[in-house]
Amino acid sequence: MRKLTIDLEDWFQVYNFSKVIKDWDKQEDRIVSNTRKVLELLDDVKATFFVLGYVADKFPFLIK
């Protein structure tokens, strides 16, 4: 059985940017529109999403 897992984080929330981007609240959010696109693509496919606490706090409606 194959399992699909997805890390849900925005473009600026990666380790490689940690020395450049200090304040996530000042960055452009793309997580909502991109997550909706992924969900449309997956349609009825079961997957596990791992979500950053920052994303869950800022966009609780997205997690439902």
Secondary structure, 3 states (H helix, E strand, C coil): CCCCEEEECCCCCCHHHCCCCCCHHHCCCCHHHHHHHHHHHHCCCCCEEEECHHHHHHCHHHHC
